[in-house]
Amino acid sequence: MEFQRFALTSLLIQASAGAFASYLAWMWLLGRYPATKIGTFAFLTPVFALIFGSLWLGEAVTLSLLGALAMVGVGIALVNKRKSA
């Protein structure tokens, strides 16, 4: 019975936070900022997946995962960097 409760709670969290809240925030951002500026933030998905996987499921966070997340951060920073004239 414990597994079923955990699965149902996970599904509820995924439906409310993962679907409803994220799409609501995404549409709010698209209404206020150009899509080209906020599109790169979709690459934050692996960051949130690692955080929630670690906190909720107890998955291990290794140095290679942290390195990969650092590369994601550098990529987002490079894409959003202003061009020098």
PDB file as gemmi writes it, atoms N, CA and C in Angstrom:
CRYST1    1.000    1.000    1.000  90.00  90.00  90.00 P 1                      
ATOM      1  N   MET A   1       0.822  -1.203   0.000  1.00  0.00           N  
ATOM      2  CA  MET A   1       0.000   0.000   0.000  1.00  0.00           C  
ATOM      3  C   MET A   1       0.860   1.258   0.000  1.00  0.00           C  
ATOM      4  N   GLU A   2       2.036   1.175   0.621  1.00  0.00           N  
ATOM      5  CA  GLU A   2       2.920   2.344   0.680  1.00  0.00           C  
ATOM      6  C   GLU A   2       3.385   2.768  -0.704  1.00  0.00           C  
ATOM      7  N   PHE A   3       3.710   1.807  -1.577  1.00  0.00           N  
ATOM      8  CA  PHE A   3       4.154   2.140  -2.922  1.00  0.00           C  
ATOM      9  C   PHE A   3       3.063   2.869  -3.691  1.00  0.00           C  
ATOM     10  N   GLN A   4       1.825   2.426  -3.537  1.00  0.00           N  
ATOM     11  CA  GLN A   4       0.719   3.056  -4.247  1.00  0.00           C  
ATOM     12  C   GLN A   4       0.539   4.509  -3.781  1.00  0.00           C  
ATOM     13  N   ARG A   5       0.654   4.776  -2.511  1.00  0.00           N  
ATOM     14  CA  ARG A   5       0.520   6.129  -1.988  1.00  0.00           C  
ATOM     15  C   ARG A   5       1.631   7.026  -2.540  1.00  0.00           C  
ATOM     16  N   PHE A   6       2.853   6.500  -2.579  1.00  0.00           N  
ATOM     17  CA  PHE A   6       3.981   7.249  -3.121  1.00  0.00           C  
ATOM     18  C   PHE A   6       3.764   7.544  -4.603  1.00  0.00           C  
ATOM     19  N   ALA A   7       3.293   6.564  -5.346  1.00  0.00           N  
ATOM     20  CA  ALA A   7       3.055   6.746  -6.781  1.00  0.00           C  
ATOM     21  C   ALA A   7       1.959   7.774  -7.029  1.00  0.00           C  
ATOM     22  N   LEU A   8       0.890   7.717  -6.268  1.00  0.00           N  
ATOM     23  CA  LEU A   8      -0.199   8.679  -6.441  1.00  0.00           C  
ATOM     24  C   LEU A   8       0.225  10.091  -6.046  1.00  0.00           C  
ATOM     25  N   THR A   9       1.007  10.209  -4.980  1.00  0.00           N  
ATOM     26  CA  THR A   9       1.514  11.521  -4.578  1.00  0.00           C  
ATOM     27  C   THR A   9       2.444  12.083  -5.646  1.00  0.00           C  
ATOM     28  N   SER A  10       3.297  11.242  -6.196  1.00  0.00           N  
ATOM     29  CA  SER A  10       4.200  11.682  -7.262  1.00  0.00           C  
ATOM     30  C   SER A  10       3.430  12.133  -8.486  1.00  0.00           C  
ATOM     31  N   LEU A  11       2.397  11.416  -8.835  1.00  0.00           N  
ATOM     32  CA  LEU A  11       1.564  11.786  -9.978  1.00  0.00           C  
ATOM     33  C   LEU A  11       0.854  13.117  -9.735  1.00  0.00           C  
ATOM     34  N   LEU A  12       0.365  13.321  -8.537  1.00  0.00           N  
ATOM     35  CA  LEU A  12      -0.303  14.580  -8.198  1.00  0.00           C  
ATOM     36  C   LEU A  12       0.665  15.756  -8.275  1.00  0.00           C  
ATOM     37  N   ILE A  13       1.859  15.578  -7.761  1.00  0.00           N  
ATOM     38  CA  ILE A  13       2.872  16.640  -7.818  1.00  0.00           C  
ATOM     39  C   ILE A  13       3.253  16.926  -9.270  1.00  0.00           C  
ATOM     40  N   GLN A  14       3.436  15.887 -10.064  1.00  0.00           N  
ATOM     41  CA  GLN A  14       3.789  16.066 -11.470  1.00  0.00           C  
ATOM     42  C   GLN A  14       2.680  16.790 -12.229  1.00  0.00           C  
ATOM     43  N   ALA A  15       1.446  16.444 -11.945  1.00  0.00           N  
ATOM     44  CA  ALA A  15       0.334  17.085 -12.648  1.00  0.00           C  
ATOM     45  C   ALA A  15       0.164  18.538 -12.233  1.00  0.00           C  
ATOM     46  N   SER A  16       0.326  18.830 -10.952  1.00  0.00           N  
ATOM     47  CA  SER A  16       0.102  20.201 -10.503  1.00  0.00           C  
ATOM     48  C   SER A  16       1.315  21.090 -10.739  1.00  0.00           C  
ATOM     49  N   ALA A  17       2.473  20.682 -10.309  1.00  0.00           N  
ATOM     50  CA  ALA A  17       3.670  21.527 -10.460  1.00  0.00           C  
ATOM     51  C   ALA A  17       4.264  21.376 -11.852  1.00  0.00           C  
ATOM     52  N   GLY A  18       4.412  20.156 -12.298  1.00  0.00           N  
ATOM     53  CA  GLY A  18       5.073  19.910 -13.570  1.00  0.00           C  
ATOM     54  C   GLY A  18       4.295  20.367 -14.774  1.00  0.00           C  
ATOM     55  N   ALA A  19       3.011  20.217 -14.743  1.00  0.00           N  
ATOM     56  CA  ALA A  19       2.212  20.599 -15.911  1.00  0.00           C  
ATOM     57  C   ALA A  19       1.552  21.957 -15.721  1.00  0.00           C  
ATOM     58  N   PHE A  20       0.705  22.072 -14.753  1.00  0.00           N  
ATOM     59  CA  PHE A  20      -0.097  23.287 -14.600  1.00  0.00           C  
ATOM     60  C   PHE A  20       0.749  24.521 -14.303  1.00  0.00           C  
ATOM     61  N   ALA A  21       1.534  24.470 -13.243  1.00  0.00           N  
ATOM     62  CA  ALA A  21       2.291  25.656 -12.818  1.00  0.00           C  
ATOM     63  C   ALA A  21       3.365  26.041 -13.828  1.00  0.00           C  
ATOM     64  N   SER A  22       4.057  25.060 -14.391  1.00  0.00           N  
ATOM     65  CA  SER A  22       5.118  25.392 -15.336  1.00  0.00           C  
ATOM     66  C   SER A  22       4.560  25.993 -16.621  1.00  0.00           C  
ATOM     67  N   TYR A  23       3.460  25.463 -17.134  1.00  0.00           N  
ATOM     68  CA  TYR A  23       2.871  26.044 -18.346  1.00  0.00           C  
ATOM     69  C   TYR A  23       2.271  27.414 -18.066  1.00  0.00           C  
ATOM     70  N   LEU A  24       1.710  27.592 -16.904  1.00  0.00           N  
ATOM     71  CA  LEU A  24       1.175  28.898 -16.531  1.00  0.00           C  
ATOM     72  C   LEU A  24       2.304  29.930 -16.473  1.00  0.00           C  
ATOM     73  N   ALA A  25       3.413  29.579 -15.851  1.00  0.00           N  
ATOM     74  CA  ALA A  25       4.569  30.484 -15.789  1.00  0.00           C  
ATOM     75  C   ALA A  25       5.146  30.730 -17.180  1.00  0.00           C  
ATOM     76  N   TRP A  26       5.209  29.682 -17.986  1.00  0.00           N  
ATOM     77  CA  TRP A  26       5.750  29.820 -19.340  1.00  0.00           C  
ATOM     78  C   TRP A  26       4.893  30.777 -20.177  1.00  0.00           C  
ATOM     79  N   MET A  27       3.599  30.651 -20.112  1.00  0.00           N  
ATOM     80  CA  MET A  27       2.716  31.545 -20.877  1.00  0.00           C  
ATOM     81  C   MET A  27       2.804  32.978 -20.349  1.00  0.00           C  
ATOM     82  N   TRP A  28       2.952  33.142 -19.050  1.00  0.00           N  
ATOM     83  CA  TRP A  28       3.110  34.472 -18.480  1.00  0.00           C  
ATOM     84  C   TRP A  28       4.394  35.113 -19.001  1.00  0.00           C  
ATOM     85  N   LEU A  29       5.478  34.347 -19.016  1.00  0.00           N  
ATOM     86  CA  LEU A  29       6.750  34.857 -19.523  1.00  0.00           C  
ATOM     87  C   LEU A  29       6.670  35.201 -21.006  1.00  0.00           C  
ATOM     88  N   LEU A  30       6.020  34.351 -21.793  1.00  0.00           N  
ATOM     89  CA  LEU A  30       5.889  34.620 -23.225  1.00  0.00           C  
ATOM     90  C   LEU A  30       5.068  35.876 -23.503  1.00  0.00           C  
ATOM     91  N   GLY A  31       4.160  36.198 -22.611  1.00  0.00           N  
ATOM     92  CA  GLY A  31       3.367  37.413 -22.775  1.00  0.00           C  
ATOM     93  C   GLY A  31       4.141  38.678 -22.454  1.00  0.00           C  
ATOM     94  N   ARG A  32       5.261  38.559 -21.772  1.00  0.00           N  
ATOM     95  CA  ARG A  32       6.005  39.734 -21.327  1.00  0.00           C  
ATOM     96  C   ARG A  32       7.397  39.877 -21.932  1.00  0.00           C  
ATOM     97  N   TYR A  33       7.955  38.791 -22.437  1.00  0.00           N  
ATOM     98  CA  TYR A  33       9.310  38.819 -22.972  1.00  0.00           C  
ATOM     99  C   TYR A  33       9.328  38.142 -24.336  1.00  0.00           C  
ATOM    100  N   PRO A  34      10.292  38.494 -25.188  1.00  0.00           N  
ATOM    101  CA  PRO A  34      10.382  37.825 -26.496  1.00  0.00           C  
ATOM    102  C   PRO A  34      10.746  36.340 -26.340  1.00  0.00           C  
ATOM    103  N   ALA A  35      10.163  35.531 -27.180  1.00  0.00           N  
ATOM    104  CA  ALA A  35      10.400  34.086 -27.106  1.00  0.00           C  
ATOM    105  C   ALA A  35      11.872  33.749 -27.319  1.00  0.00           C  
ATOM    106  N   THR A  36      12.577  34.544 -28.110  1.00  0.00           N  
ATOM    107  CA  THR A  36      13.991  34.265 -28.353  1.00  0.00           C  
ATOM    108  C   THR A  36      14.827  34.439 -27.094  1.00  0.00           C  
ATOM    109  N   LYS A  37      14.400  35.291 -26.196  1.00  0.00           N  
ATOM    110  CA  LYS A  37      15.151  35.512 -24.957  1.00  0.00           C  
ATOM    111  C   LYS A  37      14.882  34.444 -23.904  1.00  0.00           C  
ATOM    112  N   ILE A  38      13.663  33.936 -23.841  1.00  0.00           N  
ATOM    113  CA  ILE A  38      13.339  32.966 -22.792  1.00  0.00           C  
ATOM    114  C   ILE A  38      13.376  31.522 -23.273  1.00  0.00           C  
ATOM    115  N   GLY A  39      13.509  31.327 -24.578  1.00  0.00           N  
ATOM    116  CA  GLY A  39      13.528  29.965 -25.122  1.00  0.00           C  
ATOM    117  C   GLY A  39      14.662  29.120 -24.586  1.00  0.00           C  
ATOM    118  N   THR A  40      15.800  29.741 -24.340  1.00  0.00           N  
ATOM    119  CA  THR A  40      16.948  28.972 -23.856  1.00  0.00           C  
ATOM    120  C   THR A  40      16.742  28.443 -22.438  1.00  0.00           C  
ATOM    121  N   PHE A  41      15.832  29.025 -21.703  1.00  0.00           N  
ATOM    122  CA  PHE A  41      15.599  28.556 -20.340  1.00  0.00           C  
ATOM    123  C   PHE A  41      14.883  27.205 -20.295  1.00  0.00           C  
ATOM    124  N   ALA A  42      14.415  26.742 -21.444  1.00  0.00           N  
ATOM    125  CA  ALA A  42      13.869  25.389 -21.504  1.00  0.00           C  
ATOM    126  C   ALA A  42      14.959  24.360 -21.212  1.00  0.00           C  
ATOM    127  N   PHE A  43      16.219  24.764 -21.408  1.00  0.00           N  
ATOM    128  CA  PHE A  43      17.331  23.863 -21.119  1.00  0.00           C  
ATOM    129  C   PHE A  43      17.575  23.704 -19.617  1.00  0.00           C  
ATOM    130  N   LEU A  44      16.799  24.386 -18.796  1.00  0.00           N  
ATOM    131  CA  LEU A  44      16.884  24.182 -17.352  1.00  0.00           C  
ATOM    132  C   LEU A  44      16.149  22.920 -16.897  1.00  0.00           C  
ATOM    133  N   THR A  45      15.456  22.261 -17.809  1.00  0.00           N  
ATOM    134  CA  THR A  45      14.727  21.038 -17.475  1.00  0.00           C  
ATOM    135  C   THR A  45      15.615  19.999 -16.802  1.00  0.00           C  
ATOM    136  N   PRO A  46      16.831  19.708 -17.320  1.00  0.00           N  
ATOM    137  CA  PRO A  46      17.653  18.712 -16.626  1.00  0.00           C  
ATOM    138  C   PRO A  46      18.080  19.157 -15.226  1.00  0.00           C  
ATOM    139  N   VAL A  47      18.224  20.450 -15.026  1.00  0.00           N  
ATOM    140  CA  VAL A  47      18.596  20.950 -13.699  1.00  0.00           C  
ATOM    141  C   VAL A  47      17.492  20.627 -12.698  1.00  0.00           C  
ATOM    142  N   PHE A  48      16.258  20.964 -13.067  1.00  0.00           N  
ATOM    143  CA  PHE A  48      15.130  20.671 -12.175  1.00  0.00           C  
ATOM    144  C   PHE A  48      14.916  19.168 -12.017  1.00  0.00           C  
ATOM    145  N   ALA A  49      15.135  18.398 -13.079  1.00  0.00           N  
ATOM    146  CA  ALA A  49      14.995  16.946 -12.980  1.00  0.00           C  
ATOM    147  C   ALA A  49      15.994  16.373 -11.983  1.00  0.00           C  
ATOM    148  N   LEU A  50      17.215  16.873 -12.009  1.00  0.00           N  
ATOM    149  CA  LEU A  50      18.219  16.387 -11.068  1.00  0.00           C  
ATOM    150  C   LEU A  50      17.875  16.782  -9.635  1.00  0.00           C  
ATOM    151  N   ILE A  51      17.443  18.021  -9.452  1.00  0.00           N  
ATOM    152  CA  ILE A  51      17.097  18.492  -8.103  1.00  0.00           C  
ATOM    153  C   ILE A  51      15.943  17.675  -7.528  1.00  0.00           C  
ATOM    154  N   PHE A  52      14.852  17.550  -8.298  1.00  0.00           N  
ATOM    155  CA  PHE A  52      13.698  16.823  -7.784  1.00  0.00           C  
ATOM    156  C   PHE A  52      13.958  15.323  -7.687  1.00  0.00           C  
ATOM    157  N   GLY A  53      14.754  14.777  -8.599  1.00  0.00           N  
ATOM    158  CA  GLY A  53      15.109  13.363  -8.503  1.00  0.00           C  
ATOM    159  C   GLY A  53      15.918  13.072  -7.250  1.00  0.00           C  
ATOM    160  N   SER A  54      16.777  14.001  -6.915  1.00  0.00           N  
ATOM    161  CA  SER A  54      17.594  13.831  -5.708  1.00  0.00           C  
ATOM    162  C   SER A  54      16.759  13.995  -4.446  1.00  0.00           C  
ATOM    163  N   LEU A  55      15.941  15.045  -4.413  1.00  0.00           N  
ATOM    164  CA  LEU A  55      15.158  15.317  -3.206  1.00  0.00           C  
ATOM    165  C   LEU A  55      13.993  14.346  -3.025  1.00  0.00           C  
ATOM    166  N   TRP A  56      13.263  14.089  -4.072  1.00  0.00           N  
ATOM    167  CA  TRP A  56      12.039  13.298  -3.965  1.00  0.00           C  
ATOM    168  C   TRP A  56      12.310  11.799  -4.021  1.00  0.00           C  
ATOM    169  N   LEU A  57      13.221  11.388  -4.928  1.00  0.00           N  
ATOM    170  CA  LEU A  57      13.456   9.958  -5.117  1.00  0.00           C  
ATOM    171  C   LEU A  57      14.733   9.455  -4.457  1.00  0.00           C  
ATOM    172  N   GLY A  58      15.535  10.381  -3.932  1.00  0.00           N  
ATOM    173  CA  GLY A  58      16.765   9.980  -3.266  1.00  0.00           C  
ATOM    174  C   GLY A  58      17.849   9.505  -4.217  1.00  0.00           C  
ATOM    175  N   GLU A  59      17.825   9.969  -5.466  1.00  0.00           N  
ATOM    176  CA  GLU A  59      18.838   9.571  -6.430  1.00  0.00           C  
ATOM    177  C   GLU A  59      20.178  10.222  -6.093  1.00  0.00           C  
ATOM    178  N   ALA A  60      21.241   9.546  -6.440  1.00  0.00           N  
ATOM    179  CA  ALA A  60      22.584  10.036  -6.137  1.00  0.00           C  
ATOM    180  C   ALA A  60      22.968  11.173  -7.088  1.00  0.00           C  
ATOM    181  N   VAL A  61      23.636  12.174  -6.541  1.00  0.00           N  
ATOM    182  CA  VAL A  61      24.162  13.273  -7.343  1.00  0.00           C  
ATOM    183  C   VAL A  61      25.674  13.089  -7.399  1.00  0.00           C  
ATOM    184  N   THR A  62      26.172  12.774  -8.584  1.00  0.00           N  
ATOM    185  CA  THR A  62      27.592  12.506  -8.748  1.00  0.00           C  
ATOM    186  C   THR A  62      28.320  13.740  -9.280  1.00  0.00           C  
ATOM    187  N   LEU A  63      29.627  13.682  -9.234  1.00  0.00           N  
ATOM    188  CA  LEU A  63      30.431  14.785  -9.752  1.00  0.00           C  
ATOM    189  C   LEU A  63      30.212  14.974 -11.253  1.00  0.00           C  
ATOM    190  N   SER A  64      30.032  13.885 -11.978  1.00  0.00           N  
ATOM    191  CA  SER A  64      29.804  14.014 -13.420  1.00  0.00           C  
ATOM    192  C   SER A  64      28.463  14.694 -13.705  1.00  0.00           C  
ATOM    193  N   LEU A  65      27.447  14.420 -12.895  1.00  0.00           N  
ATOM    194  CA  LEU A  65      26.167  15.110 -13.064  1.00  0.00           C  
ATOM    195  C   LEU A  65      26.296  16.599 -12.752  1.00  0.00           C  
ATOM    196  N   LEU A  66      27.017  16.922 -11.701  1.00  0.00           N  
ATOM    197  CA  LEU A  66      27.229  18.329 -11.368  1.00  0.00           C  
ATOM    198  C   LEU A  66      28.018  19.042 -12.465  1.00  0.00           C  
ATOM    199  N   GLY A  67      28.985  18.351 -13.050  1.00  0.00           N  
ATOM    200  CA  GLY A  67      29.728  18.916 -14.166  1.00  0.00           C  
ATOM    201  C   GLY A  67      28.841  19.157 -15.375  1.00  0.00           C  
ATOM    202  N   ALA A  68      27.959  18.203 -15.636  1.00  0.00           N  
ATOM    203  CA  ALA A  68      27.028  18.368 -16.754  1.00  0.00           C  
ATOM    204  C   ALA A  68      26.083  19.545 -16.509  1.00  0.00           C  
ATOM    205  N   LEU A  69      25.623  19.698 -15.282  1.00  0.00           N  
ATOM    206  CA  LEU A  69      24.752  20.835 -14.967  1.00  0.00           C  
ATOM    207  C   LEU A  69      25.494  22.154 -15.095  1.00  0.00           C  
ATOM    208  N   ALA A  70      26.765  22.155 -14.732  1.00  0.00           N  
ATOM    209  CA  ALA A  70      27.580  23.362 -14.901  1.00  0.00           C  
ATOM    210  C   ALA A  70      27.694  23.711 -16.385  1.00  0.00           C  
ATOM    211  N   MET A  71      27.845  22.702 -17.237  1.00  0.00           N  
ATOM    212  CA  MET A  71      27.923  22.958 -18.679  1.00  0.00           C  
ATOM    213  C   MET A  71      26.599  23.491 -19.222  1.00  0.00           C  
ATOM    214  N   VAL A  72      25.482  23.001 -18.691  1.00  0.00           N  
ATOM    215  CA  VAL A  72      24.178  23.537 -19.077  1.00  0.00           C  
ATOM    216  C   VAL A  72      24.111  25.020 -18.708  1.00  0.00           C  
ATOM    217  N   GLY A  73      24.545  25.351 -17.500  1.00  0.00           N  
ATOM    218  CA  GLY A  73      24.557  26.745 -17.059  1.00  0.00           C  
ATOM    219  C   GLY A  73      25.432  27.628 -17.936  1.00  0.00           C  
ATOM    220  N   VAL A  74      26.617  27.129 -18.298  1.00  0.00           N  
ATOM    221  CA  VAL A  74      27.512  27.891 -19.169  1.00  0.00           C  
ATOM    222  C   VAL A  74      26.874  28.079 -20.541  1.00  0.00           C  
ATOM    223  N   GLY A  75      26.232  27.050 -21.040  1.00  0.00           N  
ATOM    224  CA  GLY A  75      25.554  27.165 -22.336  1.00  0.00           C  
ATOM    225  C   GLY A  75      24.455  28.214 -22.316  1.00  0.00           C  
ATOM    226  N   ILE A  76      23.655  28.233 -21.268  1.00  0.00           N  
ATOM    227  CA  ILE A  76      22.592  29.234 -21.151  1.00  0.00           C  
ATOM    228  C   ILE A  76      23.194  30.628 -21.057  1.00  0.00           C  
ATOM    229  N   ALA A  77      24.271  30.775 -20.294  1.00  0.00           N  
ATOM    230  CA  ALA A  77      24.925  32.074 -20.164  1.00  0.00           C  
ATOM    231  C   ALA A  77      25.490  32.536 -21.507  1.00  0.00           C  
ATOM    232  N   LEU A  78      26.090  31.621 -22.261  1.00  0.00           N  
ATOM    233  CA  LEU A  78      26.658  31.999 -23.553  1.00  0.00           C  
ATOM    234  C   LEU A  78      25.582  32.407 -24.550  1.00  0.00           C  
ATOM    235  N   VAL A  79      24.480  31.694 -24.556  1.00  0.00           N  
ATOM    236  CA  VAL A  79      23.396  32.025 -25.489  1.00  0.00           C  
ATOM    237  C   VAL A  79      22.785  33.377 -25.161  1.00  0.00           C  
ATOM    238  N   ASN A  80      22.688  33.694 -23.885  1.00  0.00           N  
ATOM    239  CA  ASN A  80      22.069  34.963 -23.479  1.00  0.00           C  
ATOM    240  C   ASN A  80      23.054  36.122 -23.389  1.00  0.00           C  
ATOM    241  N   LYS A  81      24.327  35.865 -23.651  1.00  0.00           N  
ATOM    242  CA  LYS A  81      25.340  36.918 -23.590  1.00  0.00           C  
ATOM    243  C   LYS A  81      25.092  37.950 -24.697  1.00  0.00           C  
ATOM    244  N   ARG A  82      25.200  39.199 -24.342  1.00  0.00           N  
ATOM    245  CA  ARG A  82      25.016  40.253 -25.333  1.00  0.00           C  
ATOM    246  C   ARG A  82      26.223  40.306 -26.265  1.00  0.00           C  
ATOM    247  N   LYS A  83      25.932  40.573 -27.518  1.00  0.00           N  
ATOM    248  CA  LYS A  83      27.005  40.710 -28.498  1.00  0.00           C  
ATOM    249  C   LYS A  83      27.704  42.035 -28.312  1.00  0.00           C  
ATOM    250  N   SER A  84      29.021  41.997 -28.418  1.00  0.00           N  
ATOM    251  CA  SER A  84      29.751  43.272 -28.328  1.00  0.00           C  
ATOM    252  C   SER A  84      29.744  43.928 -29.703  1.00  0.00           C  
ATOM    253  N   ALA A  85      29.555  45.229 -29.695  1.00  0.00           N  
ATOM    254  CA  ALA A  85      29.441  45.965 -30.957  1.00  0.00           C  
ATOM    255  C   ALA A  85      30.732  46.173 -31.583  1.00  0.00           C  
TER     256      ALA A  85                                                      
END                                                                             
